[in-house]
């Protein structure tokens, strides 16, 4: 059976806020190789576990789900966000580094 991966998703590049990044997701690693469909050209795989994405409110719920069903799982720790406080007035500071003159 495929290995389940439990992680907390990061925000996408098209997203300015942090919506949909607070829940934990359980999905399966790819078990079979993908191949193009000769008629339509779509990429397909032999297993349907790739389509399954379960979301949980907490990490403990996701781990309990995997253990209850006897799944092999890997937990990926979330990458915490580093907030850098910024102010518009900092653009006009006297000691701000400037472009090299020349």
C-alpha positions, -999 to 999 in steps of 0.1 A, spaced: 0 0 0 11 36 -7 26 57 21 4 85 34 18 119 38 5 143 65 14 179 62 1 215 66 -1 232 32 17 265 26 1 294 8 3 294 -30 20 321 -50 -13 334 -61 -25 339 -25 -18 370 -4 -35 357 27 -31 326 47 -65 310 40 -65 272 37 -32 268 55 -44 260 90 -57 225 84 -37 194 81 -39 173 49 -35 136 45 -28 124 9 -10 94 -6 24 93 -23 23 83 -60 22 45 -61 22 39 -99 38 57 -127 18 82 -146 15 79 -184 -3 99 -211 -35 87 -225 -30 80 -262 -64 93 -273 -68 125 -253 -32 131 -242 -42 135 -205 -19 122 -178 -34 93 -159 -23 68 -133 -35 33 -124 -44 39 -88 -71 62 -75 -54 70 -42 -38 101 -59 -72 117 -59 -78 114 -22 -71 144 -1 -84 144 35 -82 175 57 -82 175 95 -83 203 121 -53 190 141 -23 169 135 -35 144 162 -67 138 143 -48 130 111 -23 107 128 -52 89 146 -70 84 113 -38 68 98 -32 46 128 -68 34 130 -66 23 94 -32 8 97 -16 31 71 21 38 69 25 76 72 51 103 73 45 136 90 61 167 74 66 194 100 51 228 89 74 256 79 67 285 102 63 319 88 88 346 97 72 380 100 94 409 92 78 441 104 80 468 78 69 504 77 65 526 46 85 554 64 116 531 63 118 538 25 128 574 34 152 568 63 184 588 62 206 558 70 190 536 43 214 518 20 214 535 -14 223 522 -49 259 526 -57 266 559 -73 283 557 -107 
